[in-house]
Amino acid sequence: MPRGVGYCCTPRLLAATVMASTPPTALGTSGGALAKLGRHEEALADYNRSLELGPENPETLANRGVVLGALRRYDEALADHNRSLELQPDRHNTLYNRACIRALSGDYDGALSDLRRAIDLNDKYRGIASSDPGFNKLREDPTYGRRFRELVG
């Protein structure tokens, strides 16, 4: 068998070489794949590198926000979602994810406001929110839980 690049380089070195010449969108795609595998720290590294190359990408900002939320770094997640929405205000998925982050961090007014806006833009979030564990604390709150149930049905 011929000895090619895959035979003389370690996988880590090969990955580093490929990533050094990879456009921001490919790094974002890689970050998404890693996040789906639960490899959040690695996903975060790819999103960080992607944003170094293209800092004004609302999708990458929103996706990094999701990963930061999964890592319970809520302030950073909120900052990424905010910036994503500054760049593209009607990103319904980002509004929904920011609602989750706000609920997890105890900002129930902000969570309900974002969720309402996300549902207005795409009604699918009504059903998704009804069982999303990210809203458990909000759902169980005596005051806000009622407002949540009214919103999601």
C-alpha positions in Angstrom: 0.0 0.0 0.0 1.3 3.5 -0.8 2.2 5.7 2.1 0.1 8.8 1.9 -0.5 11.7 4.3 -2.8 9.6 6.4 0.0 7.1 7.1 2.8 9.5 8.1 0.8 12.0 10.2 -1.0 11.5 13.4 -4.8 12.2 13.1 -4.4 15.3 15.4 -1.6 16.7 13.2 -3.6 16.0 10.1 -6.7 17.7 11.5 -4.7 20.7 12.6 -3.3 21.0 9.1 -6.7 20.8 7.5 -8.2 23.2 9.9 -5.5 25.8 9.3 -6.6 26.1 5.7 -10.3 25.5 6.2 -12.9 28.3 5.5 -15.1 29.5 8.4 -18.2 27.7 7.1 -16.4 24.3 7.2 -15.3 25.0 10.8 -18.9 25.8 11.7 -20.1 22.6 10.1 -17.4 20.7 12.1 -18.5 22.4 15.3 -22.1 21.4 14.6 -21.1 17.8 14.1 -19.0 17.8 17.3 -21.8 19.4 19.3 -24.3 16.7 18.1 -21.8 14.1 19.4 -21.7 15.9 22.8 -18.1 16.9 22.3 -18.9 20.5 23.4 -15.4 21.7 24.2 -14.1 20.6 20.8 -17.2 22.2 19.1 -16.5 25.4 21.0 -12.9 25.4 19.7 -14.1 25.0 16.1 -16.7 27.8 16.5 -14.1 30.1 18.1 -11.7 29.5 15.1 -14.6 30.0 12.7 -15.5 33.3 14.3 -11.8 34.4 14.2 -12.0 34.1 10.5 -15.5 35.5 10.0 -16.7 37.3 13.2 -20.0 38.6 11.9 -21.7 35.2 11.1 -25.0 35.1 12.9 -25.4 31.4 12.4 -22.0 30.6 13.9 -22.6 33.0 16.8 -25.9 31.3 17.5 -24.4 27.8 17.3 -21.6 28.8 19.6 -24.2 30.2 22.0 -25.9 26.8 22.0 -22.6 25.0 22.9 -21.8 27.6 25.6 -25.3 27.0 27.0 -24.7 23.2 27.1 -21.5 24.0 29.0 -23.6 26.1 31.4 -21.7 29.3 30.5 -24.9 31.2 30.3 -23.6 34.8 30.2 -21.4 34.0 27.3 -24.2 32.1 25.5 -26.5 35.0 26.0 -23.9 37.4 24.6 -23.5 35.3 21.4 -27.3 35.0 21.0 -27.7 38.7 21.4 -25.0 39.5 18.8 -26.5 37.0 16.4 -29.9 38.7 16.8 -28.4 42.1 16.3 -27.1 40.9 12.9 -30.3 39.0 12.0 -33.2 40.0 14.2 -35.7 37.4 12.9 -33.7 34.3 13.6 -36.5 32.3 15.2 -34.2 29.4 16.3 -31.9 31.9 18.0 -34.8 33.5 19.7 -35.9 30.1 20.9 -32.4 29.2 22.1 -32.0 32.5 23.9 -35.4 31.9 25.6 -34.0 28.6 26.9 -30.8 30.3 28.2 -32.8 33.0 29.8 -35.1 30.5 31.5 -32.1 28.5 32.7 -30.5 31.6 34.2 -33.7 32.7 35.9 -34.7 35.6 33.5 -38.3 34.4 33.1 -39.6 37.7 31.7 -36.9 37.7 29.0 -37.5 33.9 28.3 -41.2 34.4 27.8 -40.7 37.5 25.6 -38.2 35.6 23.4 -40.4 32.5 23.3 -43.4 34.5 22.3 -41.5 36.1 19.5 -40.1 32.8 18.3 -43.6 31.3 18.2 -44.9 34.3 16.3 -42.2 33.7 13.7 -42.6 29.9 13.6 -45.4 28.1 15.5 -43.4 24.9 15.7 -41.8 26.2 18.9 -45.1 26.1 20.7 -44.9 22.3 20.7 -41.2 22.0 21.2 -41.2 24.3 24.2 -44.0 22.4 25.9 -41.7 19.5 26.7 -38.2 21.1 26.5 -36.3 20.5 29.8 -34.7 23.9 29.4 -38.0 25.4 30.5 -38.5 23.1 33.5 -37.7 25.8 36.2 -39.9 28.3 34.4 -42.7 25.8 34.0 -42.6 25.0 37.7 -42.6 28.6 38.9 -46.0 29.5 40.5 -46.4 32.8 38.6 -44.5 32.3 35.4 -45.5 28.7 34.9 -49.1 29.8 34.3 -47.9 32.4 31.7 -45.7 29.7 30.1 -48.6 27.2 29.8 -50.9 29.9 28.3 -48.2 30.7 25.7 -47.5 27.1 24.7 -50.9 25.7 25.2 
